[in-house]
């Protein structure tokens, strides 16, 4: 936008600090009209409107009937936010350390640091329990809106300019392709989108020696909100700071530049230290988590990379680089814009090119992702490059629309990019039409802005050594406004189309979960009525979406987290439980033996009453069944009973139970038929974790298995009752190669199980009390052997018998165990997240360093500062204007 636009806007809005009576209302009005406030507010408003419009056009909730819950949004983030709301309102059995609802007892503080520690997530308490989807959408929209405002604020701080353009570019950053393709469905990553401009602002403060206390606090907030993307944002902010140190102040000495870098490093170290209680817990939790298969990075084809600059493209295997055709065109003019100082053009152009190349080179790819190539999308850091492009666009246009030569050169580069991307598989049918319309509107905006600039220049005529500036005409006032309107139309229309198409493509191509509806409500009601914790567990069973207990309550195996402990995953898998997500999402198992092992006294069962669809709320008939089970804490004899050896899930269940309850028959297979012989009336169980297809016991309904190694492991399933003859014939209908274990069939004799349950109940705890992260059990006098808590022995459990000191718990077939000597009549176990003590010590040291920094800064000590950036920028702008002939 030309200088005339800024002049007109100043005349319309009134100049800050102008004369007139001092009045609070007038002061507020002037402050709201100042660029530093008007720009971010306008960016936030524009971003929010466009995001909601894109959601409405895609018919997605909350502006339509179709679910938004694709993949992890439905299986992780929605359930975690539902549980977070209950936790904040004091409605859960666990506390900040331990979550009793999931995985039969899982650490919670690490999940807080991974998914829920953003300040925006506190908004969930403002919504009722049956509106958690709306709450999550509001949280998502708030983060995206804040990112737009933060970027607009950063741009105006880096270089003064017309706030309407800063607002449009801020919105372009917030609604970039990365946001629609990744951030909107992985809300925790959006904190990195907000953090990047804020951390760049911290770099600006450090460079000029300002706000030495606030800077580290902003770093701490970013790393606390989501340390994973904050790490990437910190690298990006370091790149921005380096370029600024090398280009922003021509007269600064090397000592002053080094001082700015050291101040920034100090602020980052202190800030990360303040966030250490969560960061260390998450780091150690990640090390103990179930490992995912190693991934080898394969760079995307360059045609696909270039295509992702264009609108309406979506893919996990290429970087989402869309920022809007107008913003991209402005960024591409920077290398050719002679109105910008050569060192600035060179520095920022080099930064953009090098960061783009770093996305495609494995060593730098690993650097961006903290040394480990992620499973899933390999371009999670793309939002940083989008931010750099937006910054380049601003630097090229902050002091006026680029000259025709720069516009033509940038437009030519944009045309070459669009042509080179024509063969990409990522292109959508909407891509080139949206690109063409946006380009036409952008060209019109540039022409109108150039005309306004020309008229503004023509108004100034030298007359005897003086210049007379006539009154601004109506046309001169309207042209800059029209240029802004065209720019907004181009940028906004393309962003809305992109958001709409990406949501639609995601629903077509990836897994999804239905919205929370009557099915979930009915299960939650049954769980609330049956809940008897800690006397026994209540398992909510299968509810569409996964992570069921976090939404509907209860205490089950279902749990999906990046921090799912390897101990939990492997223990449950060995017992016949299934999982998704390569082991990090164990699911419920409706089996009476495991119900006895984990003290599941009440089990909720659901039967859908209609097909589950994307645009309809799910419904089901729900029932609850209560059976006698041993208490949460049982006592096992010192000498373990003899049970059949083997690694089948049936044998592992029997070893943990301490009794033989299955008949394990010899099995033969002839093509697609499996035969065995079971006791008449026994329950036939089929264990085939890697099998995908149907299995049918003669005379019984068929059962589906979904094994797909290594991502999905199918749970064991009951096929029916053995006939009087004892001859068992199981027909298979596989969807591919049949993979069966050595012992796929187990015949459960219910009388033997009932006897084992009565024995464990008689020798188990008389009373069990659970408060937050602590369990205390009263045992029968003279108990010897091992007390077993029905929870996976994850790192952090400490136990003791009687009045002894707490020590790290032992394991009994993967569960928490405490040795008994016959004298103790109580057992107590407490969970403390690993790394919490170390993280707290680091945070205390960082806090002391922050206080020392504040004291020294007040005394005027420290390292030399740079001169005022704005004065230096104005001088640089005047020299650049003279070079450009303005």
Steps between C-alpha positions, in 0.01 A plus 500: 500500500634849413581763760184681392293220647660544841448876475132456417448253781668736746273782386189283533583350837665798667861521607601358838589772746311772308370801685162517670360451844643212697223248541527127585268401217698702250825352625367146457369588155838639393676195640270265310573694181875473541663256255641284782142429614292537185722264299489200737129551577413514132712192428325311777153600379576418137653164595205399716244593234682314222558189712133479594396563139723216376350270762149603399561440129639154573182426704713403799399533864418741661367670182374181341403141579822328384761386750843664517641212706753355261777269625666642814257790538226252585712232665737715709430871526124489542514232775790671677316832503187329633706350781681834556168670557398235752839521670492878533152479651606230748291223346772235447637229726861582416706816538773688314739206546285200413206427272302200627259504204744395229728203445408356843696789655726730299717800576312825439749783545684400183173504309425844641835625373443340161135576430342731757744753647411788268320789672238478225403151619357650819208623290342153518364571847268763350304234310266226626613137484284425194657788303862393517526497119391863491752577775780339299403694188504825698843410642624426147357822358641704789851367440484568126359847561772577753765389249369753248505779756848409621640501147345838422652639819841360409491647151417847628776471760760392244423789264234773513244484223129504416318298762229372258768322298657362819157372601448324167846341516446398862180326397683338207750350744230376737303340215796352315484151348673352805218624721225343291690180421658434842430753774121506482487123559793488745410795725801462730731589209320831454682628807814492288322710237434760771846460652702574185413871465512544878848346520609720210372795703708377793797502264423861411496591868829322558660666199414844630550422869135538599270300729761264650245345739196480273701330225586185701142484627372492142749222418384308807136539399573375148693195620240423764212524252657246261872441517507294176397780265656760730833331428442549127381856554813573704722384213300718261525798734877447519515521119299823508720646772816413309372673187389802701838528672677490165266731307287725721764744634771608262703696755488244783835366612586132517496526879146635499381223267665236717343658808153469345561134418619430855198672651274286282683182599473594866127559468443169320699300756320663795162456331553132424624454855178647636304249291717208617247335737286414198774470238708250698195291590393486136854421384538208741146386424585493131805285568284251693221505242423212271749543213366551152677346200796699375425725206744583222452848359424519129487854357194595300521551125572863420188523284297407810690752713424777250137388476455548872552877454172497308148499649278198577781242523523241777752224572692349790806425288582856385533835683184714525645831381189688386486857632276647231588618150513874589728441801723263303522746210609776738761272656640418156545869420746550786819395313417751223368788711763775481307701757626253762860514612720245315617334823137448607406352163799269500464391860131417491512340155785276615311407817187399307697294247713323761205417724312366198795276412526388864157342470633262238839398644503219754758645747308828528171309500622318810613829654154647455346193669740471794699211352214259425310478174131496600244241407237675292555834331873573466453876444366614835733801508351657186323776691841658563567533128151644452587761763826586324316549170246726668784705650665531156168619355471766769854628460440539128179700539511670841618835365303492177387271222802357313589669174371351170835335428496311830134411455564361153799299619312359799199423281722319252644284779147425620395398149803273462420340836139432400607359163768274654244354742254398229584128516473460878264240644412744779311739273124527543239595242457826689870586505556687174158672486550637853857596415390682184226702669727594791779600261263720300375676813857544623603657170205736520595594857859570392387719207266702719772542763751614235247748366443636849874530553537680168226749588652560840839571342345728238338714770843616625656768270809707588430875489790739569664253730180410685244225457126559510277205595141557383202350677448130451227433243222247540663279233834513682322388814310215333778346291707369795185368664404325175848347480462359850152366419630319191792360698268373772264348243784315327659372818175418680328324212796274436540417870132406533511277192816333628353435844178361351671264257758371750227409750303323228805310373596391850155357568519303174852358542572438868337327797235693687288477814137609533396793711428459868133410523230292668717188496764669716237654726330166561830332586601786729170471686546123548860549617392765752232269641731197522822670613639337813865609490724388670297197606516387138536648154224589256604454135295712255565256216520605138378850418564647153808721497749329730642611834149428620546526876624859466166603347246283681679414825588166651833324535600295197793397284419741218767768479661689212799720569848564365612414855330160528759307699667204334426301817127565459493421129706181524328369814153544356598364159642185661165446672303515174405868490509673163646834405520765230770759420784245514436426868426846637123447497404189698129422487252324724469121513164349596638183658399360844855393585653844444198653674595294805869591467428875489203501740245607237181435692265686266521492124299725272398351166365697206316394186464761222142557397596649163810529280762746622521793256693823469193721501281327760537479878576138601239303692509162673319284752709478816499245782707440813602161640652457847688185601703407810871572459802509735588834661741747345780364722544122525754275670689234304677213680879495523507181297319550173254225396605289205338617176561393140811663349487699179471852367139488381264755652308214664811373679600853610152561642518176697844581641381839621179352638683211667252239376424289193170618358542420130517173318765554233419250225714382214408701193509400135442721200379392158488793263249746645375268775646465850396196702546413867329310780367680809302390808129512431346829608834680534540846347712496183750786477701581188830685536642624168667841556633531143194362321276723291165360395205305636489192725184294550435212737256255344149595604602841640510856358826607340757721672734748328871540571696809396864400536739700285857474629681698620237773541199298616478195725162325524371404846397144575129443443236253617353304211229313689438183702650161423234248392416186696723297270796724586594531131592859420514617137597862435457635148731781391434767238832686486579829327849394404759261635394306810737537797405296806698432821587146609211491748212703352216315680424496872197333661399686815350282773291740703488284814880508527501878462234543767706290738813710433304822557368379835852402611653836407212684663537307825873570527490853352465838661223551755473867409659718233521880513618716212561876514645667193833328437506281816352156575479348847377145563421319822602132478395190696734440798796276426499563124818372334628489146437801277232767503404589144334828402296454181685774312792484255833555672588822320800704614410722796327250729643474852356258755549369853349242731402611849688805625809455284633778278374518146731338245473442125232238446578154374321332210285188493437396138504871411281623789595698812619265776606527866675214691327392824668349806190391695521787750359792300124544482503799267655582166528851357615611157552850371575629150737788427575598141865426415695821447279721713762548773777576251276733299394688812864551603585635155198732511607635838848577368348668194274709722800622700678585175194694383489699823871577468446612141221734607709651781802557273287658229348745750848604609591572140755223473532264210620503144490800264176554313433587141356839420129543438395273214227727377734799455751279322226352281374844403851608396544178305162551333588854396827379343316217323235743372771719351659197331160398360436851370201568724 
